Amino acid sequence: MTDFDFERAIERRGTGCAKWDDAPRLYGSPDVLPLWVADMDFAAPPPVLDALRAQLEHGVYGYPASRHDDVVAALAGWLERRHGWKVPHEWIVFAPGVVPALKNALDAFTDEGDEILIQPPVYHPFFDLGRSEGRILSECPLVERGGRWEIDFDAFEAKAQTAEAFVLCNPHNPVGRAWTRQELITLAEICAGTGTCVLSDEIHADLVYAPAVHTPLAALEVLDPDRIATFVAPSKTFNLAGLNISAAIIPDEAMRRKFTGLFRTRGIPCHNAPGLAAMEAAYARGDAWLDALLVHLRDNSRRLVDFARERWPGVVPNLPEATYLSWLDCRALGRTEAELVKLFTGKGLVGLNRGGMFGEAGRGWMRLNFGTTRAILDEALERVARALESERKV
């Protein structure tokens, strides 16, 4: 395995990045350590940087071509190599990000008054997506049992009876589950029985820790081709969110036409030249970098859990099966959400996401992004420990 440096400190302040430059305004202090938005503090893989440099040095930045067979082939190769899913190239279309793609898909595949089902606590844009353009949001909360979040299949089946579409988070953000093959089969069989269309957000698919594995829902072939669409992107895996590029994998030709046609009528471009170059390089030549990254992230996750066990009384981080996001159980502290924010941010100067932004089921929890250097993580761990200690002394 090639050595990659995930401990190199890269100064991100003053670079126009949301994670660091928005943090003082959001958290009320220039000294806060931002471990909130799902954005890692690492440079992109060398092949991606090389591809972007080559494009920069070319010097001409015109409109991208309508076809990009090399990018499609790179993504298809990645999905087969990493996830065992052989995807026909014609199923793949581009989009300017997973959230815009989900919004476009819901507008294309559902109508005003349709119910859109989600599973909170879940990625917060899902709530707005489920309510947009006159749709009706339907919630089937996950169930927490001993720190592990699971699906209540009986409740889900009841909700799916009237849902036109289900937006699945696979793997799940923020609870860190990589759904098992059997869990996904059961979900798919329920939706097949109710006729519910599934939009599967698989943006965190590559960030899964053994022995867990990622199973693409569509690869199970339980749902009819016109009842499933999958959404992926290099943004989380390779830290490329600012390049605004993603892909939708839509088996049904009529659905693909609706999806791409709606973007076109809205005047929204589905790709951009730097994003395409980065996507091709990442998926074609990014394996070694990702393998090394997963080792670093798993080490950070274990470091967080071990530290909290010793120094964070009343706070229990999960050991996620996927993502670089830890879901912190703070219920034993007996604090309101506002008090938790004050504790972590006001006293600890560590900027986290409050659990309630992921739905009512998330209240009493906080989300921490450990996709950073060990030095930054260690400083954040110490800050929270000191904040908790000061609380005990009051």
TORKOL-4160 file (C-alpha; in steps of 0.2 Angstrom, whole numbers, padded with zeros to 4 digits, m for minus):
394
<pt num="1" X="0000" Y="0000" Z="0000"/>
<pt num="2" X="0006" Y="0017" Z="m0004"/>
<pt num="3" X="0009" Y="0029" Z="0010"/>
<pt num="4" X="m0002" Y="0044" Z="0012"/>
<pt num="5" X="m0001" Y="0058" Z="0024"/>
<pt num="6" X="m0017" Y="0060" Z="0034"/>
<pt num="7" X="m0008" Y="0069" Z="0048"/>
<pt num="8" X="m0002" Y="0084" Z="0038"/>
<pt num="9" X="m0010" Y="0100" Z="0044"/>
<pt num="10" X="m0018" Y="0110" Z="0030"/>
<pt num="11" X="m0023" Y="0128" Z="0035"/>
<pt num="12" X="m0041" Y="0129" Z="0029"/>
<pt num="13" X="m0045" Y="0146" Z="0037"/>
<pt num="14" X="m0047" Y="0160" Z="0024"/>
<pt num="15" X="m0050" Y="0148" Z="0010"/>
<pt num="16" X="m0069" Y="0151" Z="0009"/>
<pt num="17" X="m0073" Y="0134" Z="0016"/>
<pt num="18" X="m0089" Y="0132" Z="0025"/>
<pt num="19" X="m0082" Y="0120" Z="0039"/>
<pt num="20" X="m0069" Y="0132" Z="0045"/>
<pt num="21" X="m0074" Y="0150" Z="0039"/>
<pt num="22" X="m0092" Y="0148" Z="0044"/>
<pt num="23" X="m0088" Y="0141" Z="0061"/>
<pt num="24" X="m0085" Y="0157" Z="0070"/>
<pt num="25" X="m0101" Y="0165" Z="0065"/>
<pt num="26" X="m0111" Y="0149" Z="0068"/>
<pt num="27" X="m0103" Y="0145" Z="0085"/>
<pt num="28" X="m0099" Y="0162" Z="0091"/>
<pt num="29" X="m0080" Y="0161" Z="0093"/>
<pt num="30" X="m0065" Y="0161" Z="0082"/>
<pt num="31" X="m0057" Y="0148" Z="0093"/>
<pt num="32" X="m0070" Y="0134" Z="0090"/>
<pt num="33" X="m0063" Y="0118" Z="0082"/>
<pt num="34" X="m0076" Y="0114" Z="0069"/>
<pt num="35" X="m0081" Y="0095" Z="0069"/>
<pt num="36" X="m0098" Y="0097" Z="0061"/>
<pt num="37" X="m0101" Y="0097" Z="0042"/>
<pt num="38" X="m0097" Y="0081" Z="0033"/>
<pt num="39" X="m0081" Y="0088" Z="0025"/>
<pt num="40" X="m0064" Y="0080" Z="0029"/>
<pt num="41" X="m0048" Y="0090" Z="0032"/>
<pt num="42" X="m0037" Y="0080" Z="0020"/>
<pt num="43" X="m0031" Y="0085" Z="0002"/>
<pt num="44" X="m0039" Y="0075" Z="m0012"/>
<pt num="45" X="m0030" Y="0060" Z="m0018"/>
<pt num="46" X="m0014" Y="0063" Z="m0029"/>
<pt num="47" X="m0022" Y="0056" Z="m0045"/>
<pt num="48" X="m0037" Y="0069" Z="m0043"/>
<pt num="49" X="m0024" Y="0083" Z="m0040"/>
<pt num="50" X="m0014" Y="0078" Z="m0055"/>
<pt num="51" X="m0030" Y="0078" Z="m0066"/>
<pt num="52" X="m0035" Y="0095" Z="m0060"/>
<pt num="53" X="m0018" Y="0102" Z="m0063"/>
<pt num="54" X="m0018" Y="0096" Z="m0081"/>
<pt num="55" X="m0035" Y="0104" Z="m0084"/>
<pt num="56" X="m0029" Y="0120" Z="m0076"/>
<pt num="57" X="m0013" Y="0120" Z="m0086"/>
<pt num="58" X="m0023" Y="0117" Z="m0102"/>
<pt num="59" X="m0030" Y="0135" Z="m0100"/>
<pt num="60" X="m0046" Y="0133" Z="m0110"/>
<pt num="61" X="m0062" Y="0131" Z="m0100"/>
<pt num="62" X="m0076" Y="0129" Z="m0112"/>
<pt num="63" X="m0092" Y="0120" Z="m0110"/>
<pt num="64" X="m0090" Y="0101" Z="m0106"/>
<pt num="65" X="m0095" Y="0089" Z="m0120"/>
<pt num="66" X="m0112" Y="0080" Z="m0119"/>
<pt num="67" X="m0104" Y="0063" Z="m0117"/>
<pt num="68" X="m0091" Y="0057" Z="m0105"/>
<pt num="69" X="m0089" Y="0039" Z="m0108"/>
<pt num="70" X="m0072" Y="0039" Z="m0098"/>
<pt num="71" X="m0080" Y="0045" Z="m0083"/>
<pt num="72" X="m0095" Y="0033" Z="m0084"/>
<pt num="73" X="m0083" Y="0019" Z="m0087"/>
<pt num="74" X="m0073" Y="0024" Z="m0071"/>
<pt num="75" X="m0088" Y="0024" Z="m0060"/>
<pt num="76" X="m0095" Y="0008" Z="m0067"/>
<pt num="77" X="m0078" Y="0000" Z="m0064"/>
<pt num="78" X="m0077" Y="0007" Z="m0046"/>
<pt num="79" X="m0095" Y="0000" Z="m0042"/>
<pt num="80" X="m0090" Y="m0017" Z="m0049"/>
<pt num="81" X="m0073" Y="m0018" Z="m0041"/>
<pt num="82" X="m0078" Y="m0011" Z="m0024"/>
<pt num="83" X="m0096" Y="m0016" Z="m0022"/>
<pt num="84" X="m0098" Y="m0031" Z="m0033"/>
<pt num="85" X="m0112" Y="m0022" Z="m0043"/>
<pt num="86" X="m0111" Y="m0023" Z="m0062"/>
<pt num="87" X="m0120" Y="m0008" Z="m0069"/>
<pt num="88" X="m0124" Y="m0005" Z="m0087"/>
<pt num="89" X="m0116" Y="0011" Z="m0093"/>
<pt num="90" X="m0132" Y="0018" Z="m0100"/>
<pt num="91" X="m0140" Y="0018" Z="m0083"/>
<pt num="92" X="m0128" Y="0031" Z="m0077"/>
<pt num="93" X="m0132" Y="0050" Z="m0079"/>
<pt num="94" X="m0124" Y="0065" Z="m0070"/>
<pt num="95" X="m0131" Y="0077" Z="m0058"/>
<pt num="96" X="m0124" Y="0093" Z="m0049"/>
<pt num="97" X="m0124" Y="0084" Z="m0032"/>
<pt num="98" X="m0134" Y="0071" Z="m0023"/>
<pt num="99" X="m0146" Y="0082" Z="m0014"/>
<pt num="100" X="m0151" Y="0092" Z="m0030"/>
<pt num="101" X="m0152" Y="0074" Z="m0039"/>
<pt num="102" X="m0164" Y="0068" Z="m0025"/>
<pt num="103" X="m0174" Y="0084" Z="m0027"/>
<pt num="104" X="m0175" Y="0082" Z="m0046"/>
<pt num="105" X="m0180" Y="0064" Z="m0044"/>
<pt num="106" X="m0194" Y="0067" Z="m0032"/>
<pt num="107" X="m0201" Y="0081" Z="m0044"/>
<pt num="108" X="m0199" Y="0069" Z="m0059"/>
<pt num="109" X="m0206" Y="0053" Z="m0051"/>
<pt num="110" X="m0219" Y="0059" Z="m0039"/>
<pt num="111" X="m0233" Y="0072" Z="m0039"/>
<pt num="112" X="m0241" Y="0085" Z="m0027"/>
<pt num="113" X="m0249" Y="0076" Z="m0013"/>
<pt num="114" X="m0239" Y="0061" Z="m0013"/>
<pt num="115" X="m0231" Y="0054" Z="0003"/>
<pt num="116" X="m0212" Y="0054" Z="0004"/>
<pt num="117" X="m0206" Y="0042" Z="0018"/>
<pt num="118" X="m0190" Y="0044" Z="0027"/>
<pt num="119" X="m0181" Y="0036" Z="0043"/>
<pt num="120" X="m0176" Y="0049" Z="0056"/>
<pt num="121" X="m0164" Y="0053" Z="0064"/>
<pt num="122" X="m0158" Y="0056" Z="0046"/>
<pt num="123" X="m0148" Y="0068" Z="0035"/>
<pt num="124" X="m0157" Y="0084" Z="0038"/>
<pt num="125" X="m0161" Y="0089" Z="0019"/>
<pt num="126" X="m0172" Y="0074" Z="0018"/>
<pt num="127" X="m0185" Y="0083" Z="0028"/>
<pt num="128" X="m0186" Y="0098" Z="0016"/>
<pt num="129" X="m0186" Y="0086" Z="0001"/>
<pt num="130" X="m0200" Y="0076" Z="0008"/>
<pt num="131" X="m0211" Y="0092" Z="0010"/>
<pt num="132" X="m0206" Y="0101" Z="m0006"/>
<pt num="133" X="m0218" Y="0105" Z="m0020"/>
<pt num="134" X="m0233" Y="0100" Z="m0010"/>
<pt num="135" X="m0227" Y="0083" Z="m0006"/>
<pt num="136" X="m0232" Y="0076" Z="0011"/>
<pt num="137" X="m0218" Y="0070" Z="0023"/>
<pt num="138" X="m0220" Y="0053" Z="0031"/>
<pt num="139" X="m0208" Y="0048" Z="0045"/>
<pt num="140" X="m0204" Y="0030" Z="0051"/>
<pt num="141" X="m0191" Y="0033" Z="0065"/>
<pt num="142" X="m0177" Y="0021" Z="0068"/>
<pt num="143" X="m0177" Y="0012" Z="0084"/>
<pt num="144" X="m0162" Y="0013" Z="0096"/>
<pt num="145" X="m0158" Y="m0003" Z="0106"/>
<pt num="146" X="m0142" Y="m0002" Z="0117"/>
<pt num="147" X="m0133" Y="0011" Z="0106"/>
<pt num="148" X="m0137" Y="0002" Z="0089"/>
<pt num="149" X="m0151" Y="0009" Z="0078"/>
<pt num="150" X="m0162" Y="m0003" Z="0069"/>
<pt num="151" X="m0177" Y="m0003" Z="0058"/>
<pt num="152" X="m0195" Y="m0006" Z="0064"/>
<pt num="153" X="m0201" Y="m0017" Z="0049"/>
<pt num="154" X="m0219" Y="m0018" Z="0055"/>
<pt num="155" X="m0220" Y="0001" Z="0057"/>
<pt num="156" X="m0211" Y="0003" Z="0040"/>
<pt num="157" X="m0223" Y="m0008" Z="0031"/>
<pt num="158" X="m0238" Y="0001" Z="0038"/>
<pt num="159" X="m0230" Y="0018" Z="0032"/>
<pt num="160" X="m0225" Y="0011" Z="0015"/>
<pt num="161" X="m0243" Y="0007" Z="0011"/>
<pt num="162" X="m0247" Y="0025" Z="0007"/>
<pt num="163" X="m0230" Y="0031" Z="0002"/>
<pt num="164" X="m0226" Y="0034" Z="m0016"/>
<pt num="165" X="m0207" Y="0036" Z="m0013"/>
<pt num="166" X="m0195" Y="0031" Z="0001"/>
<pt num="167" X="m0179" Y="0040" Z="0002"/>
<pt num="168" X="m0166" Y="0028" Z="0009"/>
<pt num="169" X="m0150" Y="0033" Z="0018"/>
<pt num="170" X="m0138" Y="0018" Z="0014"/>
<pt num="171" X="m0126" Y="0019" Z="0023"/>
<pt num="172" X="m0135" Y="0029" Z="0036"/>
<pt num="173" X="m0131" Y="0047" Z="0041"/>
<pt num="174" X="m0130" Y="0051" Z="0056"/>
<pt num="175" X="m0131" Y="0034" Z="0065"/>
<pt num="176" X="m0117" Y="0026" Z="0056"/>
<pt num="177" X="m0126" Y="0010" Z="0051"/>
<pt num="178" X="m0121" Y="0000" Z="0035"/>
<pt num="179" X="m0137" Y="m0009" Z="0033"/>
<pt num="180" X="m0135" Y="m0028" Z="0031"/>
<pt num="181" X="m0140" Y="m0037" Z="0016"/>
<pt num="182" X="m0155" Y="m0045" Z="0025"/>
<pt num="183" X="m0161" Y="m0028" Z="0031"/>
<pt num="184" X="m0160" Y="m0021" Z="0014"/>
<pt num="185" X="m0169" Y="m0036" Z="0006"/>
<pt num="186" X="m0183" Y="m0034" Z="0019"/>
<pt num="187" X="m0185" Y="m0016" Z="0015"/>
<pt num="188" X="m0185" Y="m0019" Z="m0004"/>
<pt num="189" X="m0198" Y="m0033" Z="m0002"/>
<pt num="190" X="m0209" Y="m0022" Z="0008"/>
<pt num="191" X="m0208" Y="m0008" Z="m0005"/>
<pt num="192" X="m0210" Y="m0020" Z="m0020"/>
<pt num="193" X="m0226" Y="m0026" Z="m0011"/>
<pt num="194" X="m0233" Y="m0008" Z="m0009"/>
<pt num="195" X="m0227" Y="m0001" Z="m0025"/>
<pt num="196" X="m0216" Y="0012" Z="m0017"/>
<pt num="197" X="m0202" Y="0019" Z="m0027"/>
<pt num="198" X="m0185" Y="0019" Z="m0018"/>
<pt num="199" X="m0172" Y="0033" Z="m0020"/>
<pt num="200" X="m0157" Y="0026" Z="m0012"/>
<pt num="201" X="m0144" Y="0039" Z="m0006"/>
<pt num="202" X="m0127" Y="0029" Z="m0006"/>
<pt num="203" X="m0115" Y="0044" Z="m0005"/>
<pt num="204" X="m0106" Y="0036" Z="0010"/>
<pt num="205" X="m0105" Y="0019" Z="0001"/>
<pt num="206" X="m0086" Y="0018" Z="0001"/>
<pt num="207" X="m0084" Y="0023" Z="0019"/>
<pt num="208" X="m0088" Y="0007" Z="0027"/>
<pt num="209" X="m0077" Y="m0003" Z="0040"/>
<pt num="210" X="m0074" Y="m0021" Z="0040"/>
<pt num="211" X="m0082" Y="m0033" Z="0044"/>
<pt num="212" X="m0097" Y="m0022" Z="0038"/>
<pt num="213" X="m0099" Y="m0021" Z="0020"/>
<pt num="214" X="m0110" Y="m0010" Z="0008"/>
<pt num="215" X="m0124" Y="m0018" Z="m0002"/>
<pt num="216" X="m0131" Y="m0007" Z="m0016"/>
<pt num="217" X="m0150" Y="m0009" Z="m0014"/>
<pt num="218" X="m0152" Y="m0010" Z="m0033"/>
<pt num="219" X="m0140" Y="m0024" Z="m0034"/>
<pt num="220" X="m0152" Y="m0035" Z="m0025"/>
<pt num="221" X="m0163" Y="m0035" Z="m0039"/>
<pt num="222" X="m0179" Y="m0036" Z="m0028"/>
<pt num="223" X="m0187" Y="m0020" Z="m0035"/>
<pt num="224" X="m0193" Y="m0018" Z="m0052"/>
<pt num="225" X="m0182" Y="m0007" Z="m0063"/>
<pt num="226" X="m0195" Y="0007" Z="m0063"/>
<pt num="227" X="m0196" Y="0007" Z="m0044"/>
<pt num="228" X="m0177" Y="0011" Z="m0040"/>
<pt num="229" X="m0164" Y="0024" Z="m0042"/>
<pt num="230" X="m0147" Y="0026" Z="m0034"/>
<pt num="231" X="m0137" Y="0041" Z="m0030"/>
<pt num="232" X="m0118" Y="0041" Z="m0028"/>
<pt num="233" X="m0104" Y="0054" Z="m0028"/>
<pt num="234" X="m0085" Y="0056" Z="m0025"/>
<pt num="235" X="m0088" Y="0070" Z="m0013"/>
<pt num="236" X="m0088" Y="0061" Z="0004"/>
<pt num="237" X="m0076" Y="0048" Z="m0001"/>
<pt num="238" X="m0063" Y="0059" Z="m0009"/>
<pt num="239" X="m0067" Y="0076" Z="m0001"/>
<pt num="240" X="m0073" Y="0084" Z="m0017"/>
<pt num="241" X="m0090" Y="0091" Z="m0011"/>
<pt num="242" X="m0085" Y="0109" Z="m0018"/>
<pt num="243" X="m0084" Y="0102" Z="m0036"/>
<pt num="244" X="m0103" Y="0098" Z="m0037"/>
<pt num="245" X="m0103" Y="0082" Z="m0046"/>
<pt num="246" X="m0113" Y="0066" Z="m0043"/>
<pt num="247" X="m0121" Y="0052" Z="m0053"/>
<pt num="248" X="m0139" Y="0044" Z="m0053"/>
<pt num="249" X="m0140" Y="0026" Z="m0058"/>
<pt num="250" X="m0157" Y="0024" Z="m0065"/>
<pt num="251" X="m0161" Y="0007" Z="m0073"/>
<pt num="252" X="m0177" Y="0012" Z="m0082"/>
<pt num="253" X="m0175" Y="0022" Z="m0098"/>
<pt num="254" X="m0191" Y="0032" Z="m0096"/>
<pt num="255" X="m0187" Y="0037" Z="m0078"/>
<pt num="256" X="m0169" Y="0042" Z="m0085"/>
<pt num="257" X="m0177" Y="0053" Z="m0098"/>
<pt num="258" X="m0189" Y="0061" Z="m0085"/>
<pt num="259" X="m0174" Y="0064" Z="m0073"/>
<pt num="260" X="m0162" Y="0072" Z="m0086"/>
<pt num="261" X="m0176" Y="0081" Z="m0095"/>
<pt num="262" X="m0182" Y="0090" Z="m0079"/>
<pt num="263" X="m0164" Y="0096" Z="m0076"/>
<pt num="264" X="m0164" Y="0102" Z="m0094"/>
<pt num="265" X="m0180" Y="0112" Z="m0093"/>
<pt num="266" X="m0175" Y="0120" Z="m0077"/>
<pt num="267" X="m0159" Y="0126" Z="m0085"/>
<pt num="268" X="m0148" Y="0116" Z="m0073"/>
<pt num="269" X="m0132" Y="0109" Z="m0079"/>
<pt num="270" X="m0129" Y="0091" Z="m0074"/>
<pt num="271" X="m0110" Y="0092" Z="m0074"/>
<pt num="272" X="m0095" Y="0103" Z="m0074"/>
<pt num="273" X="m0077" Y="0101" Z="m0081"/>
<pt num="274" X="m0067" Y="0101" Z="m0065"/>
<pt num="275" X="m0080" Y="0089" Z="m0057"/>
<pt num="276" X="m0079" Y="0077" Z="m0071"/>
<pt num="277" X="m0060" Y="0077" Z="m0072"/>
<pt num="278" X="m0059" Y="0074" Z="m0053"/>
<pt num="279" X="m0073" Y="0060" Z="m0053"/>
<pt num="280" X="m0064" Y="0050" Z="m0067"/>
<pt num="281" X="m0047" Y="0051" Z="m0058"/>
<pt num="282" X="m0054" Y="0047" Z="m0041"/>
<pt num="283" X="m0064" Y="0031" Z="m0047"/>
<pt num="284" X="m0051" Y="0025" Z="m0059"/>
<pt num="285" X="m0036" Y="0028" Z="m0048"/>
<pt num="286" X="m0041" Y="0031" Z="m0031"/>
<pt num="287" X="m0041" Y="0014" Z="m0023"/>
<pt num="288" X="m0025" Y="0014" Z="m0014"/>
<pt num="289" X="m0029" Y="0032" Z="m0006"/>
<pt num="290" X="m0046" Y="0026" Z="0000"/>
<pt num="291" X="m0039" Y="0010" Z="0008"/>
<pt num="292" X="m0026" Y="0020" Z="0018"/>
<pt num="293" X="m0040" Y="0033" Z="0022"/>
<pt num="294" X="m0051" Y="0020" Z="0030"/>
<pt num="295" X="m0037" Y="0014" Z="0041"/>
<pt num="296" X="m0034" Y="0032" Z="0047"/>
<pt num="297" X="m0053" Y="0035" Z="0050"/>
<pt num="298" X="m0055" Y="0018" Z="0059"/>
<pt num="299" X="m0041" Y="0023" Z="0070"/>
<pt num="300" X="m0048" Y="0040" Z="0074"/>
<pt num="301" X="m0065" Y="0032" Z="0078"/>
<pt num="302" X="m0058" Y="0019" Z="0090"/>
<pt num="303" X="m0047" Y="0033" Z="0098"/>
<pt num="304" X="m0063" Y="0043" Z="0101"/>
<pt num="305" X="m0072" Y="0029" Z="0109"/>
<pt num="306" X="m0058" Y="0024" Z="0120"/>
<pt num="307" X="m0055" Y="0042" Z="0126"/>
<pt num="308" X="m0073" Y="0045" Z="0129"/>
<pt num="309" X="m0074" Y="0029" Z="0140"/>
<pt num="310" X="m0060" Y="0036" Z="0151"/>
<pt num="311" X="m0064" Y="0055" Z="0151"/>
<pt num="312" X="m0081" Y="0059" Z="0145"/>
<pt num="313" X="m0094" Y="0053" Z="0159"/>
<pt num="314" X="m0111" Y="0053" Z="0152"/>
<pt num="315" X="m0107" Y="0054" Z="0134"/>
<pt num="316" X="m0106" Y="0038" Z="0124"/>
<pt num="317" X="m0100" Y="0038" Z="0106"/>
<pt num="318" X="m0104" Y="0025" Z="0094"/>
<pt num="319" X="m0091" Y="0015" Z="0084"/>
<pt num="320" X="m0099" Y="0017" Z="0067"/>
<pt num="321" X="m0100" Y="0004" Z="0054"/>
<pt num="322" X="m0099" Y="0017" Z="0040"/>
<pt num="323" X="m0096" Y="0036" Z="0038"/>
<pt num="324" X="m0083" Y="0047" Z="0047"/>
<pt num="325" X="m0097" Y="0053" Z="0058"/>
<pt num="326" X="m0099" Y="0048" Z="0077"/>
<pt num="327" X="m0116" Y="0049" Z="0084"/>
<pt num="328" X="m0114" Y="0054" Z="0103"/>
<pt num="329" X="m0127" Y="0048" Z="0115"/>
<pt num="330" X="m0128" Y="0062" Z="0128"/>
<pt num="331" X="m0144" Y="0057" Z="0136"/>
<pt num="332" X="m0136" Y="0052" Z="0152"/>
<pt num="333" X="m0131" Y="0071" Z="0155"/>
<pt num="334" X="m0149" Y="0075" Z="0157"/>
<pt num="335" X="m0148" Y="0091" Z="0147"/>
<pt num="336" X="m0159" Y="0100" Z="0134"/>
<pt num="337" X="m0152" Y="0102" Z="0117"/>
<pt num="338" X="m0148" Y="0120" Z="0120"/>
<pt num="339" X="m0138" Y="0115" Z="0135"/>
<pt num="340" X="m0129" Y="0102" Z="0126"/>
<pt num="341" X="m0124" Y="0115" Z="0112"/>
<pt num="342" X="m0118" Y="0127" Z="0126"/>
<pt num="343" X="m0108" Y="0113" Z="0134"/>
<pt num="344" X="m0099" Y="0107" Z="0119"/>
<pt num="345" X="m0097" Y="0124" Z="0110"/>
<pt num="346" X="m0098" Y="0137" Z="0123"/>
<pt num="347" X="m0087" Y="0128" Z="0136"/>
<pt num="348" X="m0078" Y="0115" Z="0125"/>
<pt num="349" X="m0076" Y="0126" Z="0110"/>
<pt num="350" X="m0079" Y="0111" Z="0099"/>
<pt num="351" X="m0092" Y="0114" Z="0085"/>
<pt num="352" X="m0104" Y="0099" Z="0083"/>
<pt num="353" X="m0121" Y="0096" Z="0075"/>
<pt num="354" X="m0135" Y="0095" Z="0087"/>
<pt num="355" X="m0145" Y="0079" Z="0086"/>
<pt num="356" X="m0162" Y="0088" Z="0084"/>
<pt num="357" X="m0157" Y="0094" Z="0067"/>
<pt num="358" X="m0159" Y="0076" Z="0061"/>
<pt num="359" X="m0177" Y="0074" Z="0068"/>
<pt num="360" X="m0185" Y="0073" Z="0085"/>
<pt num="361" X="m0177" Y="0055" Z="0087"/>
<pt num="362" X="m0160" Y="0064" Z="0087"/>
<pt num="363" X="m0163" Y="0074" Z="0102"/>
<pt num="364" X="m0151" Y="0070" Z="0116"/>
<pt num="365" X="m0137" Y="0066" Z="0103"/>
<pt num="366" X="m0124" Y="0076" Z="0095"/>
<pt num="367" X="m0114" Y="0072" Z="0079"/>
<pt num="368" X="m0095" Y="0073" Z="0078"/>
<pt num="369" X="m0085" Y="0073" Z="0062"/>
<pt num="370" X="m0069" Y="0063" Z="0065"/>
<pt num="371" X="m0062" Y="0065" Z="0047"/>
<pt num="372" X="m0047" Y="0075" Z="0053"/>
<pt num="373" X="m0030" Y="0074" Z="0059"/>
<pt num="374" X="m0026" Y="0065" Z="0075"/>
<pt num="375" X="m0019" Y="0082" Z="0082"/>
<pt num="376" X="m0035" Y="0091" Z="0079"/>
<pt num="377" X="m0046" Y="0076" Z="0085"/>
<pt num="378" X="m0035" Y="0075" Z="0101"/>
<pt num="379" X="m0037" Y="0093" Z="0105"/>
<pt num="380" X="m0056" Y="0092" Z="0103"/>
<pt num="381" X="m0057" Y="0077" Z="0114"/>
<pt num="382" X="m0047" Y="0086" Z="0128"/>
<pt num="383" X="m0058" Y="0102" Z="0126"/>
<pt num="384" X="m0074" Y="0092" Z="0129"/>
<pt num="385" X="m0066" Y="0082" Z="0143"/>
<pt num="386" X="m0061" Y="0099" Z="0152"/>
<pt num="387" X="m0079" Y="0106" Z="0149"/>
<pt num="388" X="m0087" Y="0090" Z="0156"/>
<pt num="389" X="m0075" Y="0091" Z="0171"/>
<pt num="390" X="m0079" Y="0109" Z="0174"/>
<pt num="391" X="m0097" Y="0105" Z="0174"/>
<pt num="392" X="m0094" Y="0092" Z="0188"/>
<pt num="393" X="m0086" Y="0105" Z="0199"/>
<pt num="394" X="m0100" Y="0117" Z="0198"/>
